[in-house]
Amino acid sequence: MEFALLSDAEQVAALERLARTALAAWDLDQARVELVKYRENAVFCVTAADGARTILRVHRPHYRSDDEIRSEIAWRHALDADGIANPAAIPARSGDYVVTAAGEGVPEPRQCDLMNWVPGNPPGTLEGGVEASDDEIRALYRNVGILAARLQEHAANWSRPALFRRPRWDIDTLVGETPTFGRFWELDGIDAEQMQILLAARDRVRERLVNLGPADVLIHGDLVPDNILIDGAITRIIDFDDFGWSWPGFEMATSLFPLQVSGGFDAGLEGYLEGYRTLRAFPDRELEFFPELLIARALSYLGWPVGRPEIESARNLVPMFAYVITESAREYLAR
């Protein structure tokens, strides 16, 4: 049966078999393997006989090249050396950080990489937002803004490796004819009225963002609540899979989008900007285009299930995301 038609449980079982094969490259093939998350990639907790835990990431096929993954790991190492906490990558016996493995039931080989387990709890989720008071959200997003500024400041001064390759989040990849995440206008479950509003918003965003300038700042690309781990006084960043070139305003739009679901958006925006500006000036021009960047981010999320038909959780989110994003687009067009 086609992999996309298997149940989540069947897909995860096949990916776990592949993960066990890959772990032999780290001499961990006898370790216990448990799923942590299956969304863009399949992420497994690996527990060795001595109790030590690591994280194995089984990549989605054809999403990132080996050089792109190695470039991500190079930046993470540089960040860690500069005191910005994130999971350290672990080389395989070969010395490489990327291992390609095959597994029964998975139709193509998958890239895998291993990293240290890091403690902490996320304050919320992409689909659920953050359930907290405005004061708590403001304080949380102040820290997120500081982290975003530190990342961007570090990247601006970092000597990149010779084979550095990372994706770009710009007009074409977000709201072009072939967006990276998928074409939302091909998504089932959106009615004609919603689609008319969404397409009109997309067209206006395209026209407006031409005036913003090049997307030429390296950003994390996915600073949503799921990827912020709070461990007492320590805040760690995980999941650099979408690290790439974009605008600082797009980083902020991505981070704040979940608050459109849960509430607290204004408090989050205030906190983020306050934190960011303690380290770095936020470009005034990007504030002018922030509504466009927020809609571009939202539309990319709506296209995400189109490119990932095998992931059940993506399909389950369509009705809620379609409603929230259509209402945001309606308000945007009314301005």
LINKAGI-V873109 format. One record per helix or strand of 3 or more residues. SS is the DSSP state (A for helix, B for strand). FROM is the first residue (numbers start at 0). LEN is the number of residues. If there is no record, write none. Layout:
ss: {SS;SS}
from: {FROM;FROM}
len: {LEN;LEN}
//
This chain:
ss: {A;A;B;B;B;A;B;B;A;A;A;A;B;A;B;B;B;A;A;A;A;A;A;A}
from: {2;7;31;41;52;65;98;109;133;170;183;191;216;224;227;233;243;247;258;264;283;289;311;317}
len: {3;19;7;6;6;16;3;7;23;5;3;18;3;3;4;4;3;10;4;13;5;18;5;17}
//
